[in-house]
Amino acid sequence: MTRCKNQPAKLKDIIGSFTPFLIAVLAQYVLNFIDVAILFFKNMRSDEKSNSENTIGKILQMDYNQPMNQAYLVLAQHIVFLICFGVWYYRIFYRGNIVSTDESFEDNTKGRMKNIFSCVCSIRTPFLLLAGVAIQIMVDGILNLVSPLFPDTFAAYYELVSKAVGVNRAVPMMIATFVIAPFGEELFFRGVIMGYAKRYMPPAFAILFQGVLFGLYHGNIVQGIYACILGCLLGFVAYKANTLLASMILHFSINLSVLFIPSVWFEETVRCSIITAGALVLTVLFVWLAMRKKKEKITEK
């Protein structure tokens, strides 16, 4: 990931910063269509008395919930995103910076791989992993504290979450969410979208731009708001560290920590407030420590 100086806006860069998001939205509609089609044909085959009108009605009423269908489709989507946006990012933003005038392709590639290995194994990684846990605790705490203020909005959100429980517990969905998504979404938003945006926007606006799109991508108000904020934080980490590996590690930790945070921590308001405030302090501390290591390396050079 390279830092680009602000240049006059070019049409291809503007189009490039929006196109991945439009592709993702289209992919979600296609996924929903495939999911409904699978349910439709399954029901028609299993019940000879069913007709097309009754079958569609049952699907729309969520009477036919097939978590595994959706889980496999989401897994396929994330795999396609990882491959497509990985190739896209590599060809546009990475490959062009590999060959320099002083080094051969092979030497520079080896140098890049060495830097990647040293980055993953550096002291930054534990701080990013800890920051991810603290961020997830903070998000859970804020949601529990704010939900009484907007009961209708959060009731719709929790209903959506409860309907997705069966999907989220399916192994393919867990692989998609905890293994593939942190890498695919970072290539998607912080790699391709922010990469194009930085060509014609100041870095702060590029970070905000991809953060807003990241929030819209999640498709509901509650999740969209905190995803927007987290997207901006991930964009900041990727920019300051000058590598997507940092935001990938942080994103991975945020997603995975959902499995280990007990909901009992947030049942009492006072305890929830204390835990949330502590998580906020730890988030700032761990992110600062992770970015501080990179800053020291730059000043030494």
Sequence and secondary structure as in RCSB ss.txt:
>XXXX:A:sequence
MTRCKNQPAKLKDIIGSFTPFLIAVLAQYVLNFIDVAILFFKNMRSDEKSNSENTIGKILQMDYNQPMNQAYLVL
AQHIVFLICFGVWYYRIFYRGNIVSTDESFEDNTKGRMKNIFSCVCSIRTPFLLLAGVAIQIMVDGILNLVSPLF
PDTFAAYYELVSKAVGVNRAVPMMIATFVIAPFGEELFFRGVIMGYAKRYMPPAFAILFQGVLFGLYHGNIVQGI
YACILGCLLGFVAYKANTLLASMILHFSINLSVLFIPSVWFEETVRCSIITAGALVLTVLFVWLAMRKKKEKITE
K
>XXXX:A:secstr
          HHHHHHHHHHHHHHHHHHHHHHHHHHHHHHHHHHHH TT  HHHHHHHHHTT S  HHHHHHHHH
HHHHHHHHHHHHHHIIIIIGGGT  SSS HHHHHHHHHHHHHHHHTSTHHHHHHHHHHHHHHHHHHHHHHHGGGS
HHHHHHHHHHHHHTHHHHTSHHHHHIIIIIHHHHHIIIIIIIIHHHHTTTS HHHHHHHHHHHHHHHT SHHHHH
HHHHHHHHHHHHHHHHTSHHHHHHHHHHHHHHTTT  GGGGSSHHHHHHHHHHHHHHHHHHHHHHHHHHHHHHHH
 
